[in-house]
Amino acid sequence: MDTTGSNGTAPTAADAGGTEAKRGVLQRLYTGTGAFDIVGKRKYWYVVLGALMLVSALFVGVKGFNLSIEFEGGTNISMPAQGASGQITTTEVENSFQEALGSEPSSVQLVGSGGSQTVQINTEKLSQADLVKVKSALFEDLRPLGTNGQPSADAISDSAVSGTWGSEITQQALIALAVFLVLVTVFLAFYFERWMAVGALVALLHDVLVTAGIYSMTGFQVSPSTVIGLLTILGFSLYDTVVVFDKVKENTSGLLSTSRRTYPEAANLAVNQSLMRSINTSVIALLPVLGLLVVGAGLLGVGVLRDLALVQGVGMLAGVLSSLLLATPLLVDLKMRESKYRAHAEKVAQRRRNRNQEGSNTVNGATAEADSVESTRHAGNGTGGAKLAGAGASGAPNPGTARPSGKAGRRSSGRKRR
């Protein structure tokens, strides 16, 4: 059932017949009959998503990212999480580090679980003297246990990390992203059309920018795993957009030869038909990501899994929003710039006006005919009454005429009966 007007807006209640109003939201969502006017409210989505992109860009440009040691380089200090006094916490490590050098470490996290759990300390590059001072302070304050179960200074190890490895990862990721975007643009332009390629690229830009902005807002650490996860969500976002565009292509095939619905209406119907599928796909895809976040990072304490799960979860949510609320509405605006689609929309609107006018004339004609029949019936009732009245007057005895009596009266009465 088509529920949008010629410009992608919802029709009046009289046009819809009140059918959709009687349906529940879940039923309309499941059937995908076009009950949600997503394309018609595209200006609202532009404002919301555009503001989100603007805020994300401001955070990225002003605040920047919390880069991991792999990108900036520095010193990594590792030691067992079990000390002579029990479990060593990250707060104790931070306090001991700050007392030794007067500055806080870049990050302190617990990695692993059980007896193999370790404390990983990342900081800027330390001199040999500062490194010795920090390791001595950590051993004196926390007394980590060695392999023999006794406190040992040898249990604290250090390593220097160069920032060149992270920069190489970033460079390779940017090259892969550029190649990916070029191939995607060529594919969409040939398989669909150029405006669909533009809409898909804008949706991808939205996903990357929003994901980066959320990382900048929250201060999540950006590691090589984050970069890898970012590349994977681009494929997910593009996949969801291609599914919606394929439905749009199916609904708009041969559209200009008919006057049943406009391009915005057909596109809105396609979005509604893909809405339930997109929600189901996203929920199923987010379940393993949530498992990585809870089990991998929460229980096992693996920081790499946490970074990968965070960027994938944020990117998937952004991808679903952009494919439904940004890519298709933008496609509609680009298509309606073409004169043939504007002319077709006017043709559909004119057909609907003519149909409404014919319906109005039919209703007026039926009303006039009913009034005429009613008048005729009332006129007939008035004539019949007059006849009855006349008959009654002619059959009544004349008070001025004498009634015969005796035998003459009986003879007269008999003649009348015969």
C-alpha positions as CSV (number, residue, x, y, z in Angstrom):
1,M,0.0,0.0,0.0
2,D,1.4,3.4,-1.0
3,T,1.2,5.9,1.8
4,T,3.2,8.8,0.4
5,G,2.2,11.8,-1.6
6,S,3.7,12.9,-4.9
7,N,6.5,14.7,-3.1
8,G,7.2,11.9,-0.7
9,T,4.8,13.1,2.0
10,A,2.1,11.1,3.7
11,P,-1.4,11.4,2.2
12,T,-4.5,12.5,4.1
13,A,-6.5,10.2,6.3
14,A,-9.2,10.2,3.7
15,D,-6.8,8.8,1.1
16,A,-5.4,6.1,3.3
17,G,-8.9,5.1,4.5
18,G,-7.7,4.9,8.0
19,T,-6.2,1.5,7.4
20,E,-2.7,2.2,8.6
21,A,-3.9,4.0,11.6
22,K,-5.6,0.8,12.8
23,R,-2.4,-1.2,12.5
24,G,0.2,-1.4,15.2
25,V,3.7,-0.1,14.7
26,L,5.2,-3.6,14.9
27,Q,2.8,-4.9,12.3
28,R,3.5,-2.1,9.9
29,L,7.2,-2.5,10.5
30,Y,7.0,-6.2,9.7
31,T,4.8,-6.0,6.6
32,G,6.8,-3.1,5.1
33,T,3.9,-1.5,3.4
34,G,5.2,2.0,3.3
35,A,3.6,3.2,6.5
36,F,6.7,5.1,7.7
37,D,7.3,8.3,5.8
38,I,11.1,8.3,5.9
39,V,11.8,9.9,2.5
40,G,9.1,12.6,3.1
41,K,10.9,13.7,6.3
42,R,14.3,13.7,4.7
43,K,15.0,17.3,5.6
44,Y,14.6,16.4,9.3
45,W,17.1,13.5,8.8
46,Y,19.5,15.8,7.0
47,V,19.5,18.2,9.9
48,V,20.0,15.5,12.6
49,L,22.7,13.6,10.8
50,G,24.4,16.7,9.5
51,A,24.6,18.1,13.0
52,L,26.1,14.8,14.2
53,M,28.7,14.9,11.4
54,L,29.6,18.5,12.3
55,V,30.0,17.8,16.0
56,S,32.2,14.8,15.1
57,A,34.4,16.8,12.8
58,L,34.8,19.5,15.4
59,F,35.9,17.0,18.1
60,V,38.3,15.4,15.7
61,G,39.8,18.7,14.6
62,V,40.0,20.3,18.1
63,K,40.5,17.4,20.6
64,G,42.1,14.9,18.3
65,F,42.6,11.2,19.2
66,N,44.0,9.3,22.1
67,L,46.6,7.4,20.1
68,S,48.2,4.2,21.4
69,I,51.8,3.7,21.9
70,E,52.0,1.9,18.5
71,F,51.4,5.3,16.8
72,E,53.3,7.7,19.0
73,G,56.1,5.5,20.2
74,G,57.3,5.2,23.8
75,T,58.1,2.7,26.5
76,N,56.1,-0.3,27.6
77,I,56.5,-1.8,31.1
78,S,55.0,-5.2,31.9
79,M,54.7,-7.1,35.2
80,P,52.5,-9.8,36.8
81,A,49.2,-8.7,38.2
82,Q,49.8,-10.7,41.4
83,G,51.9,-9.2,44.2
84,A,53.0,-10.2,47.6
85,S,49.9,-8.5,49.1
86,G,47.5,-9.9,46.5
87,Q,45.9,-8.5,43.3
88,I,47.6,-5.4,41.9
89,T,45.2,-2.8,40.7
90,T,45.6,-0.2,38.0
91,T,45.2,2.6,40.5
92,E,48.1,1.3,42.6
93,V,50.3,1.2,39.5
94,E,49.3,4.7,38.5
95,N,50.0,6.1,42.0
96,S,53.4,4.4,42.2
97,F,54.4,5.6,38.7
98,Q,53.4,9.2,39.5
99,E,55.3,9.3,42.7
100,A,58.4,8.1,40.9
101,L,58.4,10.5,38.0
102,G,55.9,13.1,38.9
103,S,53.7,12.4,35.8
104,E,51.0,10.0,34.9
105,P,51.5,7.1,32.4
106,S,49.7,7.2,29.1
107,S,47.7,4.1,29.9
108,V,47.6,1.3,32.4
109,Q,45.5,-1.9,31.8
110,L,45.1,-5.4,32.9
111,V,45.6,-8.0,30.2
112,G,44.7,-11.7,30.4
113,S,43.0,-13.5,33.3
114,G,43.9,-15.8,36.2
115,G,47.5,-16.5,37.1
116,S,48.7,-15.3,33.7
117,Q,47.2,-11.8,34.0
118,T,49.7,-9.0,33.6
119,V,49.8,-5.2,34.0
120,Q,50.7,-3.3,30.9
121,I,52.0,0.3,31.3
122,N,52.4,2.5,28.3
123,T,54.1,5.8,28.6
124,E,56.2,8.2,26.6
125,K,59.7,7.3,25.8
126,L,61.7,7.2,29.1
127,S,65.4,7.6,29.5
128,Q,67.4,4.8,31.1
129,A,67.6,6.7,34.4
130,D,63.9,7.3,34.6
131,L,63.2,3.7,33.6
132,V,65.3,2.3,36.4
133,K,63.6,4.7,38.9
134,V,60.1,3.6,37.8
135,K,60.9,-0.1,37.9
136,S,62.5,0.2,41.4
137,A,59.4,2.2,42.7
138,L,57.0,-0.4,41.2
139,F,58.9,-3.3,42.9
140,E,59.1,-1.6,46.3
141,D,55.5,-0.5,46.3
142,L,53.8,-3.5,44.7
143,R,56.3,-6.4,45.0
144,P,55.1,-8.5,42.0
145,L,55.6,-12.2,42.1
146,G,58.1,-14.0,39.8
147,T,57.8,-17.4,38.2
148,N,58.9,-19.1,41.5
149,G,56.0,-17.4,43.4
150,Q,58.3,-15.0,45.3
151,P,58.6,-11.2,44.8
152,S,61.2,-10.5,42.2
153,A,62.5,-7.4,40.5
154,D,63.2,-9.4,37.4
155,A,59.4,-9.9,36.9
156,I,59.2,-6.3,35.7
157,S,60.2,-6.0,32.1
158,D,60.3,-3.1,29.6
159,S,60.5,-2.6,25.9
160,A,60.8,0.4,23.6
161,V,58.1,0.8,21.0
162,S,58.8,2.8,17.8
163,G,56.0,4.9,16.3
164,T,57.1,4.0,12.8
165,W,55.2,0.8,12.9
166,G,51.9,2.5,13.7
167,S,52.5,5.1,11.0
168,E,53.1,2.3,8.5
169,I,49.9,0.7,9.5
170,T,48.1,4.0,9.1
171,Q,49.6,4.6,5.6
172,Q,48.6,1.2,4.4
173,A,45.1,1.6,5.8
174,L,44.6,4.9,4.0
175,I,45.8,3.3,0.7
176,A,43.4,0.5,1.2
177,L,40.6,2.9,2.0
178,A,41.3,4.9,-1.2
179,V,41.3,1.8,-3.4
180,F,38.1,0.5,-1.7
181,L,36.3,3.8,-2.4
182,V,37.4,3.9,-6.0
183,L,36.2,0.3,-6.7
184,V,33.0,0.9,-4.9
185,T,32.2,4.0,-6.9
186,V,32.9,2.2,-10.2
187,F,30.8,-0.8,-9.2
188,L,27.8,1.3,-8.1
189,A,28.0,3.6,-11.1
190,F,27.9,0.7,-13.5
191,Y,25.5,-1.7,-11.6
192,F,23.1,1.0,-10.4
193,E,23.7,4.6,-11.6
194,R,25.8,7.6,-10.7
195,W,23.5,9.1,-8.2
196,M,23.3,5.9,-6.2
197,A,27.1,5.9,-6.1
198,V,27.1,9.5,-4.8
199,G,24.6,8.5,-2.1
200,A,26.6,5.5,-1.0
201,L,29.8,7.5,-0.8
202,V,28.2,10.2,1.4
203,A,26.8,7.4,3.7
204,L,30.3,5.9,4.0
205,L,31.7,9.4,4.8
206,H,29.1,9.7,7.5
207,D,30.0,6.4,9.0
208,V,33.7,7.1,9.1
209,L,33.3,10.6,10.5
210,V,30.8,9.7,13.2
211,T,32.9,6.7,14.4
212,A,36.0,8.8,14.5
213,G,34.1,11.6,16.3
214,I,32.8,9.2,19.0
215,Y,36.3,7.9,19.6
216,S,37.5,11.5,20.0
217,M,34.6,12.4,22.3
218,T,35.0,9.5,24.6
219,G,38.8,9.3,24.6
220,F,38.9,5.7,23.5
221,Q,42.4,4.7,22.6
222,V,43.0,4.4,18.9
223,S,45.2,1.4,18.1
224,P,46.0,-0.6,15.0
225,S,43.1,-2.8,15.9
226,T,40.8,0.2,15.7
227,V,42.0,1.0,12.2
228,I,41.4,-2.6,11.1
229,G,37.9,-2.5,12.6
230,L,37.2,0.7,10.8
231,L,37.9,-0.9,7.5
232,T,35.6,-3.8,8.2
233,I,32.6,-1.6,9.1
234,L,32.9,0.1,5.7
235,G,32.0,-3.1,4.1
236,F,29.0,-3.6,6.4
237,S,27.7,-0.2,5.7
238,L,28.1,-0.5,2.0
239,Y,26.4,-3.9,2.0
240,D,23.3,-2.5,3.8
241,T,23.2,0.5,1.4
242,V,23.4,-1.8,-1.7
243,V,20.5,-3.9,-0.4
244,V,18.3,-0.8,0.0
245,F,19.3,0.6,-3.4
246,D,18.6,-2.8,-5.1
247,K,15.0,-2.6,-3.8
248,V,14.8,1.0,-5.0
249,K,15.9,-0.1,-8.4
250,E,13.3,-2.8,-8.5
251,N,10.5,-0.5,-7.4
252,T,11.4,2.2,-9.9
253,S,11.8,0.0,-12.9
254,G,9.5,1.3,-15.6
255,L,8.2,4.0,-13.3
256,L,8.1,6.8,-15.9
257,S,5.6,4.8,-18.1
258,T,3.0,4.6,-15.3
259,S,1.3,7.2,-13.2
260,R,0.6,5.2,-10.1
261,R,3.3,6.6,-7.8
262,T,6.2,9.1,-7.9
263,Y,9.9,8.4,-7.5
264,P,9.9,9.6,-3.9
265,E,7.0,7.3,-3.1
266,A,8.6,4.3,-4.7
267,A,11.9,4.9,-2.9
268,N,10.1,5.3,0.4
269,L,8.3,2.0,-0.2
270,A,11.7,0.4,-0.8
271,V,13.1,1.7,2.4
272,N,10.1,0.4,4.3
273,Q,10.4,-3.0,2.7
274,S,14.1,-3.2,3.7
275,L,13.6,-1.7,7.2
276,M,12.8,-5.0,9.0
277,R,15.6,-6.8,7.3
278,S,18.1,-4.1,8.2
279,I,17.1,-4.2,11.8
280,N,17.3,-8.0,11.9
281,T,20.7,-8.1,10.2
282,S,22.1,-5.4,12.5
283,V,20.9,-7.2,15.7
284,I,22.4,-10.5,14.5
285,A,25.7,-8.8,13.5
286,L,25.9,-6.9,16.9
287,L,25.6,-10.1,19.0
288,P,29.1,-11.4,18.2
289,V,30.5,-7.9,18.6
290,L,28.9,-7.7,22.0
291,G,30.4,-11.1,22.8
292,L,33.9,-9.8,21.8
293,L,33.4,-6.8,24.1
294,V,32.0,-8.6,27.1
295,V,34.0,-11.9,27.0
296,G,37.2,-10.8,25.2
297,A,37.7,-7.4,27.0
298,G,35.6,-7.8,30.2
299,L,36.5,-11.4,31.2
300,L,39.8,-12.1,29.4
301,G,41.1,-8.5,29.5
302,V,42.4,-8.6,25.9
303,G,42.7,-4.9,24.9
304,V,42.9,-5.7,21.2
305,L,39.5,-7.4,21.2
306,R,38.1,-4.4,23.1
307,D,39.4,-2.0,20.5
308,L,38.1,-4.1,17.6
309,A,34.6,-4.6,19.2
310,L,34.2,-0.9,20.0
311,V,34.8,0.4,16.5
312,Q,32.7,-2.3,14.9
313,G,29.8,-1.8,17.3
314,V,29.8,2.0,16.7
315,G,30.3,1.7,13.0
316,M,27.5,-0.8,12.5
317,L,25.0,1.4,14.2
318,A,26.1,4.4,12.2
319,G,25.9,2.3,9.0
320,V,22.3,1.3,9.6
321,L,21.3,4.9,10.2
322,S,23.1,6.2,7.1
323,S,21.8,3.5,4.7
324,L,18.2,4.1,5.7
325,L,18.0,7.8,6.7
326,L,20.7,9.4,4.5
327,A,21.6,7.4,1.4
328,T,18.1,6.9,0.0
329,P,16.7,10.4,0.8
330,L,19.8,11.9,-0.8
331,L,19.3,9.7,-3.8
332,V,15.7,11.0,-4.1
333,D,16.8,14.6,-4.0
334,L,19.4,14.0,-6.7
335,K,16.9,12.2,-8.9
336,M,14.2,14.9,-8.5
337,R,16.7,17.4,-10.0
338,E,16.1,15.7,-13.4
339,S,13.3,17.3,-15.4
340,K,11.8,13.9,-16.4
341,Y,11.1,12.9,-12.8
342,R,9.7,16.3,-12.0
343,A,7.4,16.1,-15.0
344,H,6.4,12.6,-14.0
345,A,5.6,13.7,-10.4
346,E,3.3,16.5,-11.9
347,K,1.6,13.9,-14.1
348,V,0.9,11.7,-11.1
349,A,-0.4,14.7,-9.1
350,Q,-2.7,15.7,-12.1
351,R,-4.1,12.2,-12.4
352,R,-4.9,12.2,-8.7
353,R,-6.6,15.6,-8.9
354,N,-8.7,14.4,-11.9
355,R,-9.6,11.2,-10.0
356,N,-10.6,13.2,-7.0
357,Q,-12.7,15.6,-9.1
358,E,-14.5,12.6,-10.8
359,G,-15.2,11.1,-7.5
360,S,-16.6,14.4,-6.2
361,N,-18.8,14.8,-9.3
362,T,-20.1,11.3,-8.9
363,V,-21.0,11.9,-5.3
364,N,-22.7,15.2,-6.2
365,G,-24.7,13.5,-9.0
366,A,-25.8,10.7,-6.7
367,T,-26.9,13.2,-4.1
368,A,-28.9,15.2,-6.7
369,E,-30.6,12.0,-8.0
370,A,-31.5,10.9,-4.5
371,D,-33.0,14.3,-3.8
372,S,-35.0,14.1,-7.0
373,V,-36.4,10.7,-6.1
374,E,-37.3,11.9,-2.7
375,S,-39.2,14.9,-4.1
376,T,-41.1,12.7,-6.5
377,R,-42.1,10.4,-3.7
378,H,-43.4,13.2,-1.6
379,A,-45.3,14.7,-4.6
380,G,-46.9,11.3,-5.2
381,N,-48.0,11.0,-1.6
382,G,-49.7,14.5,-1.8
383,T,-51.8,13.6,-5.0
384,G,-53.0,10.3,-3.5
385,G,-54.2,12.1,-0.4
386,A,-56.2,14.5,-2.5
387,K,-57.9,11.7,-4.3
388,L,-58.8,9.9,-1.1
389,A,-60.2,13.1,0.2
390,G,-62.3,13.6,-2.9
391,A,-63.6,10.0,-2.7
392,G,-64.5,10.5,0.9
393,A,-66.4,13.7,0.1
394,S,-68.4,12.1,-2.8
395,G,-69.4,9.1,-0.7
396,A,-70.7,11.0,2.3
397,P,-74.4,11.5,2.6
398,N,-75.8,14.9,1.7
399,P,-77.5,16.4,4.7
400,G,-79.8,18.4,2.4
401,T,-81.2,15.2,0.6
402,A,-84.1,13.4,2.2
403,R,-83.7,9.7,2.8
404,P,-86.7,7.6,1.6
405,S,-88.6,5.6,4.2
406,G,-90.8,2.6,4.3
407,K,-91.3,0.3,1.3
408,A,-89.8,2.8,-1.1
409,G,-86.7,3.0,0.9
410,R,-86.3,-0.8,1.0
411,R,-87.0,-1.1,-2.7
412,S,-84.3,1.5,-3.4
413,S,-81.9,-0.2,-1.1
414,G,-82.5,-3.5,-2.8
415,R,-81.9,-2.1,-6.2
416,K,-78.6,-0.7,-5.0
417,R,-77.5,-4.1,-3.7
418,R,-78.4,-5.8,-6.9
